[in-house]
Amino acid sequence: MIDPKSAKARLEAQLSELEHRQRNIAADLAEPLDPDSSEQAVEKEDDAALEAQATLIAQEIGSVHRALSRIEKGTYGECVRCGADIAQQRLEARPEAALCIECAQKDSRSA
């Protein structure tokens, strides 16, 4: 099983990177629109893409916080749905993973 200390370090580094990206996006979105109306249209499209990225980053941040909470509770590496162990390879690839591969596949098929 993956070492909780090393998982915590990876998750904290991932959280730091995500928060940095989130701050950069917020700064970009806070910039005023260009007075030129044709430029404004392009900037609005760019802002829409940035807002979508910000939403995804916020979701990832939430996942990382929940994974850190599972480490603190001693339940990291257990599927939150069925209680089975999450494969080490899955946790190495996605340290924030909350579901075992079987439950994750069920979710993706029902989506």
C-alpha positions as CSV (number, residue, x, y, z in Angstrom):
1,M,0.0,0.0,0.0
2,I,1.1,3.5,-0.7
3,D,2.8,5.4,2.2
4,P,0.4,8.0,3.7
5,K,3.3,10.4,4.4
6,S,4.5,10.3,0.8
7,A,0.8,10.5,-0.5
8,K,0.3,13.6,1.7
9,A,3.4,15.3,0.4
10,R,2.3,14.6,-3.2
11,L,-1.2,15.8,-2.5
12,E,0.0,19.0,-0.8
13,A,2.3,19.7,-3.8
14,Q,-0.6,19.1,-6.1
15,L,-2.8,21.4,-4.0
16,S,-0.2,24.1,-4.1
17,E,0.1,23.9,-7.9
18,L,-3.7,23.9,-8.3
19,E,-4.1,26.9,-6.1
20,H,-1.4,28.7,-8.0
21,R,-3.2,28.0,-11.3
22,Q,-6.5,29.2,-9.7
23,R,-4.9,32.5,-8.6
24,N,-3.5,33.0,-12.2
25,I,-6.9,32.4,-13.7
26,A,-8.6,34.7,-11.2
27,A,-6.1,37.5,-12.1
28,D,-6.7,37.0,-15.8
29,L,-10.4,37.1,-15.3
30,A,-10.1,40.3,-13.2
31,E,-8.5,42.2,-16.1
32,P,-10.8,44.8,-17.6
33,L,-12.0,44.2,-21.2
34,D,-10.4,46.0,-24.1
35,P,-12.4,49.1,-25.2
36,D,-12.3,47.8,-28.8
37,S,-15.6,45.8,-29.3
38,S,-14.0,43.2,-31.6
39,E,-11.3,42.6,-29.1
40,Q,-14.0,42.3,-26.4
41,A,-15.6,39.5,-28.2
42,V,-12.4,37.5,-28.3
43,E,-11.7,38.3,-24.7
44,K,-15.2,37.2,-23.6
45,E,-14.6,33.8,-25.4
46,D,-11.2,33.5,-23.7
47,D,-12.9,34.3,-20.3
48,A,-15.5,31.6,-20.9
49,A,-12.7,29.1,-21.4
50,L,-10.9,30.4,-18.3
51,E,-14.1,30.1,-16.2
52,A,-14.5,26.5,-17.4
53,Q,-10.9,25.8,-16.4
54,A,-11.5,27.5,-13.0
55,T,-14.5,25.2,-12.4
56,L,-12.4,22.1,-13.1
57,I,-9.6,23.3,-10.9
58,A,-12.0,24.0,-8.1
59,Q,-13.3,20.5,-8.4
60,E,-9.7,19.1,-8.3
61,I,-8.9,21.2,-5.3
62,G,-12.0,19.7,-3.5
63,S,-10.8,16.2,-4.4
64,V,-7.4,16.9,-3.0
65,H,-8.8,18.3,0.2
66,R,-11.0,15.2,0.6
67,A,-8.0,12.9,0.0
68,L,-6.0,14.8,2.6
69,S,-8.9,14.4,5.0
70,R,-9.0,10.7,4.4
71,I,-5.3,10.5,5.2
72,E,-6.0,12.3,8.5
73,K,-8.8,9.9,9.3
74,G,-6.7,6.9,8.4
75,T,-9.1,5.8,5.5
76,Y,-6.8,6.9,2.6
77,G,-6.6,4.1,0.0
78,E,-10.1,2.7,0.8
79,C,-12.9,3.2,-1.7
80,V,-15.4,5.6,-0.3
81,R,-18.2,3.7,-1.9
82,C,-17.5,0.0,-1.4
83,G,-14.7,0.0,1.2
84,A,-12.3,-2.1,-1.0
85,D,-8.7,-1.2,-1.2
86,I,-7.8,1.2,-4.1
87,A,-5.0,-0.3,-6.2
88,Q,-1.6,1.2,-5.5
89,Q,-1.1,1.9,-9.2
90,R,-4.3,3.9,-9.2
91,L,-3.2,6.0,-6.2
92,E,0.2,6.5,-7.7
93,A,-1.5,7.8,-10.9
94,R,-4.2,9.7,-9.1
95,P,-3.4,10.3,-5.5
96,E,-6.7,12.0,-4.9
97,A,-8.7,8.9,-6.1
98,A,-11.6,8.2,-3.8
99,L,-13.0,5.2,-5.7
100,C,-11.6,1.8,-6.6
101,I,-11.4,1.2,-10.3
102,E,-14.5,-0.9,-10.3
103,C,-16.7,1.8,-8.7
104,A,-15.1,4.5,-10.9
105,Q,-16.0,2.4,-14.0
106,K,-19.5,2.0,-12.8
107,D,-19.7,5.8,-12.3
108,S,-18.4,6.5,-15.8
109,R,-20.9,4.0,-17.4
110,S,-23.8,5.6,-15.7
111,A,-22.8,9.2,-16.6
